[in-house]
Amino acid sequence: MKYYDKMSLITKWFLILSLVIMMLLGATVLKHRNEVQENVDIREEKLAKIRLSDGNLPKGIT
């Protein structure tokens, strides 16, 4: 193998590995964002139930 062939092989595998890492990182971020959004939705549902039940929010909640 020539020197240039080795370098291109190393570069190719580096690019493939970095692409896989970016995909895993993106999937992790999306999963976390969905979990946070679910928690926000649950909190909004609880606040809506409180508003419907007595019309006023507890102190400190706006």
PyMOL CGO cylinders between C-alpha atoms (Angstrom):
from pymol import cmd
from pymol.cgo import CYLINDER

trace = [
    CYLINDER, 0.00, 0.00, 0.00, 1.16, 3.44, -0.79, 0.3, 1, 1, 1, 1, 1, 1,
    CYLINDER, 1.16, 3.44, -0.79, 1.24, 6.18, 1.78, 0.3, 1, 1, 1, 1, 1, 1,
    CYLINDER, 1.24, 6.18, 1.78, -1.65, 8.03, 0.09, 0.3, 1, 1, 1, 1, 1, 1,
    CYLINDER, -1.65, 8.03, 0.09, -3.80, 4.91, 0.08, 0.3, 1, 1, 1, 1, 1, 1,
    CYLINDER, -3.80, 4.91, 0.08, -3.35, 4.55, 3.83, 0.3, 1, 1, 1, 1, 1, 1,
    CYLINDER, -3.35, 4.55, 3.83, -4.22, 8.19, 4.40, 0.3, 1, 1, 1, 1, 1, 1,
    CYLINDER, -4.22, 8.19, 4.40, -7.37, 7.99, 2.30, 0.3, 1, 1, 1, 1, 1, 1,
    CYLINDER, -7.37, 7.99, 2.30, -8.40, 4.82, 4.15, 0.3, 1, 1, 1, 1, 1, 1,
    CYLINDER, -8.40, 4.82, 4.15, -7.84, 6.49, 7.52, 0.3, 1, 1, 1, 1, 1, 1,
    CYLINDER, -7.84, 6.49, 7.52, -9.75, 9.58, 6.36, 0.3, 1, 1, 1, 1, 1, 1,
    CYLINDER, -9.75, 9.58, 6.36, -12.65, 7.48, 5.07, 0.3, 1, 1, 1, 1, 1, 1,
    CYLINDER, -12.65, 7.48, 5.07, -12.99, 5.56, 8.35, 0.3, 1, 1, 1, 1, 1, 1,
    CYLINDER, -12.99, 5.56, 8.35, -12.66, 8.75, 10.36, 0.3, 1, 1, 1, 1, 1, 1,
    CYLINDER, -12.66, 8.75, 10.36, -15.51, 10.34, 8.39, 0.3, 1, 1, 1, 1, 1, 1,
    CYLINDER, -15.51, 10.34, 8.39, -17.70, 7.25, 8.77, 0.3, 1, 1, 1, 1, 1, 1,
    CYLINDER, -17.70, 7.25, 8.77, -17.02, 7.08, 12.52, 0.3, 1, 1, 1, 1, 1, 1,
    CYLINDER, -17.02, 7.08, 12.52, -17.73, 10.78, 13.00, 0.3, 1, 1, 1, 1, 1, 1,
    CYLINDER, -17.73, 10.78, 13.00, -20.99, 10.43, 11.06, 0.3, 1, 1, 1, 1, 1, 1,
    CYLINDER, -20.99, 10.43, 11.06, -22.09, 7.54, 13.29, 0.3, 1, 1, 1, 1, 1, 1,
    CYLINDER, -22.09, 7.54, 13.29, -21.22, 9.52, 16.43, 0.3, 1, 1, 1, 1, 1, 1,
    CYLINDER, -21.22, 9.52, 16.43, -23.18, 12.53, 15.16, 0.3, 1, 1, 1, 1, 1, 1,
    CYLINDER, -23.18, 12.53, 15.16, -26.21, 10.32, 14.43, 0.3, 1, 1, 1, 1, 1, 1,
    CYLINDER, -26.21, 10.32, 14.43, -26.11, 8.82, 17.92, 0.3, 1, 1, 1, 1, 1, 1,
    CYLINDER, -26.11, 8.82, 17.92, -25.73, 12.25, 19.48, 0.3, 1, 1, 1, 1, 1, 1,
    CYLINDER, -25.73, 12.25, 19.48, -28.65, 13.60, 17.46, 0.3, 1, 1, 1, 1, 1, 1,
    CYLINDER, -28.65, 13.60, 17.46, -30.85, 10.66, 18.46, 0.3, 1, 1, 1, 1, 1, 1,
    CYLINDER, -30.85, 10.66, 18.46, -29.99, 11.21, 22.13, 0.3, 1, 1, 1, 1, 1, 1,
    CYLINDER, -29.99, 11.21, 22.13, -30.81, 14.91, 21.93, 0.3, 1, 1, 1, 1, 1, 1,
    CYLINDER, -30.81, 14.91, 21.93, -34.14, 14.23, 20.22, 0.3, 1, 1, 1, 1, 1, 1,
    CYLINDER, -34.14, 14.23, 20.22, -35.07, 11.60, 22.79, 0.3, 1, 1, 1, 1, 1, 1,
    CYLINDER, -35.07, 11.60, 22.79, -34.26, 13.95, 25.67, 0.3, 1, 1, 1, 1, 1, 1,
    CYLINDER, -34.26, 13.95, 25.67, -36.21, 16.79, 24.05, 0.3, 1, 1, 1, 1, 1, 1,
    CYLINDER, -36.21, 16.79, 24.05, -39.26, 14.56, 23.66, 0.3, 1, 1, 1, 1, 1, 1,
    CYLINDER, -39.26, 14.56, 23.66, -39.06, 13.53, 27.32, 0.3, 1, 1, 1, 1, 1, 1,
    CYLINDER, -39.06, 13.53, 27.32, -38.87, 17.16, 28.41, 0.3, 1, 1, 1, 1, 1, 1,
    CYLINDER, -38.87, 17.16, 28.41, -41.84, 18.03, 26.20, 0.3, 1, 1, 1, 1, 1, 1,
    CYLINDER, -41.84, 18.03, 26.20, -43.87, 15.20, 27.73, 0.3, 1, 1, 1, 1, 1, 1,
    CYLINDER, -43.87, 15.20, 27.73, -43.10, 16.52, 31.22, 0.3, 1, 1, 1, 1, 1, 1,
    CYLINDER, -43.10, 16.52, 31.22, -44.19, 20.02, 30.17, 0.3, 1, 1, 1, 1, 1, 1,
    CYLINDER, -44.19, 20.02, 30.17, -47.43, 18.63, 28.71, 0.3, 1, 1, 1, 1, 1, 1,
    CYLINDER, -47.43, 18.63, 28.71, -48.18, 16.74, 31.94, 0.3, 1, 1, 1, 1, 1, 1,
    CYLINDER, -48.18, 16.74, 31.94, -47.55, 19.88, 33.99, 0.3, 1, 1, 1, 1, 1, 1,
    CYLINDER, -47.55, 19.88, 33.99, -49.83, 21.93, 31.73, 0.3, 1, 1, 1, 1, 1, 1,
    CYLINDER, -49.83, 21.93, 31.73, -52.59, 19.31, 32.07, 0.3, 1, 1, 1, 1, 1, 1,
    CYLINDER, -52.59, 19.31, 32.07, -52.29, 19.43, 35.87, 0.3, 1, 1, 1, 1, 1, 1,
    CYLINDER, -52.29, 19.43, 35.87, -52.50, 23.24, 35.84, 0.3, 1, 1, 1, 1, 1, 1,
    CYLINDER, -52.50, 23.24, 35.84, -55.53, 23.11, 33.54, 0.3, 1, 1, 1, 1, 1, 1,
    CYLINDER, -55.53, 23.11, 33.54, -57.28, 20.73, 35.96, 0.3, 1, 1, 1, 1, 1, 1,
    CYLINDER, -57.28, 20.73, 35.96, -56.53, 23.07, 38.87, 0.3, 1, 1, 1, 1, 1, 1,
    CYLINDER, -56.53, 23.07, 38.87, -57.90, 26.03, 36.91, 0.3, 1, 1, 1, 1, 1, 1,
    CYLINDER, -57.90, 26.03, 36.91, -61.06, 24.13, 36.05, 0.3, 1, 1, 1, 1, 1, 1,
    CYLINDER, -61.06, 24.13, 36.05, -61.62, 22.87, 39.58, 0.3, 1, 1, 1, 1, 1, 1,
    CYLINDER, -61.62, 22.87, 39.58, -61.52, 26.14, 41.54, 0.3, 1, 1, 1, 1, 1, 1,
    CYLINDER, -61.52, 26.14, 41.54, -60.70, 28.84, 38.99, 0.3, 1, 1, 1, 1, 1, 1,
    CYLINDER, -60.70, 28.84, 38.99, -57.63, 30.05, 40.87, 0.3, 1, 1, 1, 1, 1, 1,
    CYLINDER, -57.63, 30.05, 40.87, -54.06, 28.93, 40.74, 0.3, 1, 1, 1, 1, 1, 1,
    CYLINDER, -54.06, 28.93, 40.74, -52.10, 28.15, 43.88, 0.3, 1, 1, 1, 1, 1, 1,
    CYLINDER, -52.10, 28.15, 43.88, -49.73, 30.86, 45.05, 0.3, 1, 1, 1, 1, 1, 1,
    CYLINDER, -49.73, 30.86, 45.05, -46.47, 31.04, 43.14, 0.3, 1, 1, 1, 1, 1, 1,
    CYLINDER, -46.47, 31.04, 43.14, -47.82, 29.50, 39.94, 0.3, 1, 1, 1, 1, 1, 1,
    CYLINDER, -47.82, 29.50, 39.94, -48.46, 31.82, 37.04, 0.3, 1, 1, 1, 1, 1, 1,
]
cmd.load_cgo(trace, "trace")
